[in-house]
């Protein structure tokens, strides 16, 4: 049985709202199918983000979830949606996906994400009934984009989990990021749900559905054509340079990171730990670096946290790298976790180590010593100053960031504005995020028109060109003993709009959502005054969305 409600969308047919005159069209029923739509949408959610991405799921899941929220009373539909989203997040974030211990803090974090994911549906449920035509379909994508922008600004994980990253597999569509950043992709993917729901509600004959369908199809087609033209006619045509991306030997790296706690050790104990646990992986990486230099690699880059070293040994490690770079005339970037000599207790929130990427030039001089700008929570590090370093070389302009820095497009945009050609992204993952993180990294290459080289410990080492084409990858860290990826990388990047335009699309979505809120508020006030939807006749009434036909006059 359909239930009775005062809601403008979910109301029993033929039932007048108590205390109000029955002059408008028949109200709309609560759909008995809505729970099926919830199950379908929630079943697709774990594949729309997090570690098991199916690109189509990100388009389709919101369609059914919106069908559920629009055909249920808000007091029921929205809390149920939050629960469904939290359960989907627990599935998507399985196997230690987030570096957090199970406990109340973890579940509060999941609930926060679930509420954030439900907010755009709540905004659509509140505003859409008071709008019509194209404007009605823009509420949801604007809300999704605005929520993701707020998350990117406020979250320690930046844009991780953005809707846009679900489209990693479609190179033509991915080129849109070179103009709009990820925000254009987020908006476009999210726009499908209200467009199809409007068509579902009104049918093709409804004039309020044809316009949005045509507009969406036109924008999607334009984006695909733009991407196709970019890939066909603007491919990198520069000379290439041989680059070696090194991750540490797995067993030796495990040995280094199993070293005893050094926070209370005296100098002699620290030296003993260095010799037994830390030096083997360092020696092995230098041996492989020399081998690649002899094999004519001109740029050699180690993964994030490739070695763990003591603060008092850091200068010696850099000097050894400088000697190798000078003898072979190469650019060598060594990445290390430096254990601080005077570190306190990590549980007190103080820094216990530093995360460095040090580039040595062919003359043996230090080109830069970059500290990770956006440390992963719990890593025990203080963030660096957030300035992306660059240097001009015979192989193009180089720059570097470290691992999770790539979740922050605003940080990486410094490389695009500086005209960088090759971006080094030393990284370190863990098994449950390895594939997911590797899928997101090329977005920064496309946005900024840079070739990207990503040597990765405990994950997938890869390299792409400036349009996201995969130049090479090595995905077998957990089973292989050899962890070297050698690729030929274009020495010249491409110009893109995003470094100049920045997050304009995201902020435009925020402004647009405010405008739509004002329009919906005005329509609601006119309805209260008797000049709103229930008083419309003729062609105006014909253009109203079918789900609004139950609005009683006030």
N, C-alpha and C positions, 0 to 999 in steps of 0.2 A: 504494500500500500504506500502511496505517496504521502508524505507528511505535510502538515500545514505550517507555514512560517510567514512572517512578515518580510522576509528577505525578497528583494526585487528579482533575484534569479531563481531561488529555490522555494517555490510556493506551490501548493496543490492546485490543480486545474479547477476552475469553476468555483473557487472559494473566495468570497469577499473578505477582506481584512476587517476584523472587528473594529467598530468605531469609526470606519471611514466609508464614504459613499462609494459604491461600485459603479464607476463611470468609465474606467479604462478597459483595455483588452484583458483577456483572461490571463491570470497568473500562470507561471511556468512551474511544472512539478519538480520535486527532488527526484533525480534519476535513480532507479533501482540498479542500473548498470554501473553506477559510479564506483562501487567497490571493486568491480572487475577492472576498471580503468586504473584504479589505484594500484592493484596488484601488478598489472602490466608495467606501469610506469616505475614503480618501486623495484620491480625485478630487473629493469634495465639500468637503474641508477649506478650500481657498482661497476658497470662497464662504461659509464660516461665520464668518469674521472678516476683519480688515484692510479693503482698499479696495473689494472687490466683494462686497457682502453680499447674500445671498439668505436671508431669514429661515428658511425651511424647512430649508436645509442644516445649520443649527446644531442642529436637532433630530435629523436623520437621520444625519449623519456619525458621531457617537459610537455609534449602534446597530451599524453594521457594523464599526467599529474594535473595539468590545468583543466582537463575535462572533469577530473574528480573535484577539484576545488570550486569550479564554477557551477557544478551541479549538486553541491552540498551546502548546507548552512555554514557560515564561517565558524560558528562556535564548535562545530564538529569537524569540518574539513581541515581547518588549519592546524589544530593540535595533532590530529591524526597524521597530517603530512610531516610535521616535525618529527614525530616518532618514526615514521617510515624513513625519513632522511637519516636519522641517527643510526637506525639499523643498517641501512645501506652503507653508511660511513664505516661502521664496525667491520663490515665485510670487506669493503675496499681498502681499509687500513689494517688488514690482518698481518700477522707475522712480523710485528714490530715495525710497521711502515713509518710511524712517527717515533722519533727518538725520545720516548717518554715511558716511564714505568707505569704498569697498570695500577690503578687506584682511583680515588675520587677525583684527583686532578685531571687524569686522563679522560674520564667520562664527562667531566664538566667541559673539557675542551671539545669533545665530540658533540655534546649538546649545543655548545656555542656555534659550532660549524653547522649543525642541523638547523638551528634557528636562522642563521644567516642565509642558508640555502632556501628556506621557506619564505623569507621576507619578500622576494619579488612576486611570489604567488599571492601573498597577502595584499600587496600593493595593487596587483591586477584585480583581485577580488573586490577591493574597495573602490577603485577608480573606474575600471572598465565599464561597469553598468551605467555610468553617467556620460559615457562618450560613445561615438559611433564612427563607422567608416574606418579610414586609415588611422586616425588618431587613437582609436580604441586598441589597435594592434601594436602600437608603439610603446604602450605603458610597460609591458613586461620586459622587452629587450632593454629599454632604458633603465629599468629597475635592476636587472641583472648586472648590467655594465656598471651602474653606480655602486652597487654593493661590492663588486669585485674591486673597484677603485678604492673604496674605503678599506677593504681588506688588504690591498697592496700597500697602502699607506700605514696601516696600523699593525699589521701582522709581522712577526719575526720571520715568517716564511715567504713574505712578499707575495708574488703572483702565483705561487705554487698551487696547483689545483684549478687554475682558471679554465673556464669553458673552452677557451681558444685552443689550449694545448691538446684537446681531444682530436683536433684536426691535423695532427702531425704527419699523417700519411698522405695527405693530398697536396702535392707540390703546387699545382696551379692556384688553389685557394689560399695556400700559405703565403703566396706573394702579396696578398693584401696587407700583410703585416709590414711590408716595406713602406706603406703609405700611412696606415692607421695604427700601427702597432698591433698588439693582440686585441685591442678594444674593438676594432672593426669586425674581427672574427667572432668575438663574444656576442656582439650585437646581432650579427647576421644569423648565427646558429640559434640564438634565443628567439629571434623574430618568427621562426617557423611555427612555434607553438600557438601563439594567438591568431596567426593567419589561418591555420588549419582549423582551429576551434571556431573561428568566425564562419568559415565555410561549413563546418559541421553543424553549427547552430542554424544558419540561414539557408544553406544550399546555394548552388551556383546561381540560381535565379534571383537571389537577394542582391540588390544593388550595393548594399553595404559590405558584401564579401568579394565582389569582382574586383573592385579597386585595389584592396590590399593584396589580393593574390597576384594581380598584374604587377604591382609595385615590387613585391618581394621577388617575383620571378625575374623582373628586369634587373634588379640590383644583384641578385645571385649570378645571373648570366654575365653581367658586366664584370663582376669580380673574377669569374672563371676565364672570361676572354682576356682580361688584363693579365692574369697570371700566365695564361697560355702564350700570349705575345711576349711577355717578359722571358719566359723560359726558352722560347724559340729564337728570339732575335736579340736578346740582351745578355746572352751567356758570357761568362768571363772568357776573355781571349788573351790574357796576359801570359808571359812566360811563367814557369813553375819553379819551385825550389823544393829540394828534398828535405823533408822534416821527419825526425824520429821522435815519437811519443813513447815515453818509458813509464811503465808502472813497475813497482818493486816485485821481486820474486815473492810468491805468496808465503812460502814457509819461512823465509827469512824475515818478512814483514811481520808475520804472526809472532815470531820470536821477539822482535824488537818491541812489539806492543804488549808482550807478556812480562816485560821487565818489572821488577819490584818497584813499589812506591818509593820515590826519591825525595819526598818533601822533607823528611827528617834525616836524610843520609848525610854523612860527613864527606869531605872531598875524596877520601880514599875509597869509600864505598861507592860513590858516584863513578869514579874512574873504573872500578871493577865491573860495575853494571854496564858501563859504556863498552868495555872490551868484550864482554861475554854476549850481551844482548843487542847492542846498537850498531857496532862497527861492521858486522858481517853484511847486513843489507846495504850499508853505505859503500863498502868496498865493491860489492857486486854491481851496484848501479854505476859506479865510476868505470868499472871494466866494460860494461855494455855501452856506456856513453862513448868511451874511446873507440870501441869497435865500430859504432855508427859514424863517428867522425872520420875514421879511416875509410869507411864505405861511402864517403862524400855527402853525408848529411850536413847541411849548413846551419840548420836550427835543430837543437835538441832540447826537449822539454820533459821534465819529470812530472809525475802526477802529484796532486796534493798529498801532503803527509807521506811522501815517498820514504823519507827517513825521519827518524826521531833522534834528536841530538840534545846535548846538554848546552846550557847557555854559555858555559865557559869554553865549549868546543866549537861554537858557531863560527868564530873568526877563522879557525883552522879549516873548517869545511868549505867556507867561501874561498879561501886561499887555494885550496886544492882544486876547486872548480875553475878558478881564474887561470891556474896553470894549464889545465887541460884545454880551456878555450883558447888561450894564447898559442899553445903549441900546434893546434890544429886549425886555427883561424875560424872558429865557429862561434855562434851564439848559443850559449848553454844556460838554460834556466833550471836551477835546482830548487826543489820545494821541500820544506822541512818543518816539522813541529819542534820548536825549541822549548825544552823543559827549563823553566826559570829556576835559578839557583835559590832565590829567596821567596819562592812561592809559599803561600799559606795553605790553609785547608780549603779545598774546592767547595766543600759544603757551606762555607761562609760567603760564597759568591765572588770571591776574588779570583783574578786570573792566575792560572798555574802554568800556562804555556802560551806561546805565540806561534802564529801560522804565517810562514814567510814563503814568498816566491822571489828568488834573487836571480836576476839576469846578468850574466857576464858576457862582455863583448869580445871580439877577436883580439883586442889588445890586452885582454885580461882585466880590464877595469869593470867595476860594478856599474851597470847601466841603471838598474833600479833594485830596490829592496821593498817589495810590496807586501803589506800585511792585509789579510782578508778583511774586507769591509763589513760583511754581513755574516758573522759566525753563526753556526747552527746552535740553537739553545742547548746548553749542557756540555759544550765543548771546552769550557774553562778558558775562554779567550776574550780579551778585550778587542773591540773592533778597531781596524785601522782608520785612517783619516778619510777614506772614501774618495780618493783621487786616483783615477785610472792613469797609469804611466804610459808614455809612448816614446818611441825612438825610431828615427829614420835609419834604414839599413839598405844595402844593395838589393835586398829581397822584399822591399816595400816597408811600409810603416808598421811596426809591431806594437802590441799592447797586451796587457794581461789583466785578468781578474782571477778569483779563486772560487771554484765550486758553487756554493749557494749564492754567491754574488750574482749568478746568472738568473736568479728569480726576481731581480730588481731591474726592470728595463730602464728606469731613470738613471741608475748608476752606469749601466753599460752604454747608454746613449752618449756618454762622454767620448767613447771610442768612435762612434759614428760622426759626431761633430768634429772630431779631430782628423777625420779622413784616414782612419786606420785601415790597413789592408789585411793583416793577419792578426787574429785575436787568439791568444793562448789561454786556455781555461783548464788548468790543472784541477782535478777533482778527486774526491774519494767518497764512495757510496757504500751501501750494504745491499745484500741480495734482494730484499723486497722492494727497493726503490730503484735498482740499477737500470732496468729497462725504461721505467717511467721518466727518470731524470734525463736519460740519454735522448728520449723523444722530445723533451722540452728545449734542450740546449740549442738546436738549430734555429729556433725562433729568433734568438739574438743575432745570429748571422744574417738572416733575411732582413730584420729590422734595420740593421746598420750597414748592410752591404759589405760585410767582412767575411773572409774565409775564417773558419773556426777549427782549432786543433784542441782536442780534449783528451789528454792522457789521464786515465782514471784507475785509481786503486780500488779494488773490490767492486768493480763495475765494468761498464762498457767504454772502452777507449774508441774515439771516433774522430773523423775530420769531415767537414763539409765545405763546399764553396759558398760564395756570397748569396746564392739563391737556395741554399739548403740541400743541394745535391750531395749525396753521400760519396765521399772520396775514398773512404776506407774505414773499417771498424774491426775491433777485436773484442769479442763478447765472451771469452772463455776464461776469465780471471780465476774462477773458483775451481777449475780443473787443470789449467795449463801451467807449466813451469816457466815458459818463455812469455814475457809480457812486453814485447816491443811491437809497436805499430809504425810502419814506415810508409809515408804518403808523399805524393807530389802535389804541392799546394800552389794555386795561383798567387802571383806576387802583387796583383793589383785588385783592389776592391771595386765596388760600384757605388754610385751616388744614389741615395734613397731619400724619400721625403720625411720619414719618421724622425730622424735626428733633429730636423728643424721644426716639424709640427708637434712633436712630443705627444702628450696625452690629450690633445685637443678633442678627439672623439669621445674619450671618457668624460671629460668635463662638459662637453656638449650634451652628453646623455644626462648628466646631472641637471643641467639647465633645462633641457627638454622635459625631464620628469617634473620639475617644478612648474613649468608651463602647463603640462597636462593636468597636474593637480589643481591648478587654478581654474582650468577649463571645466574639470569635473565638479569642483566646488561651485562654480557659477551655475552649471546646469542643475545641480541639486537645489540651490537657492531658488532658481526660477520655477522648479517643480513645486517647491513649498508654496510659492506665491500663486500657483495655479496656472502658470504659463509654461510649464515644463512638458515633459514627455507625454503625460496623460492628456494634455490639452491639444496635442498636435493632431492634425488631420491631413488627408490627402497625401501628396508625395512626401512630405516631411516624415509622416508616420511610417510610410512604406520603407524609408531608408533606415529606420531604427533597427538595431540588432534584435533578433527574435527573443533573446533571453531578457531583454528589457521590457517586453510587452506586459509584464506583470506589475509594473510600477504603479501603485495606487496614488491618486492625488492626495495632497495634504491640505 
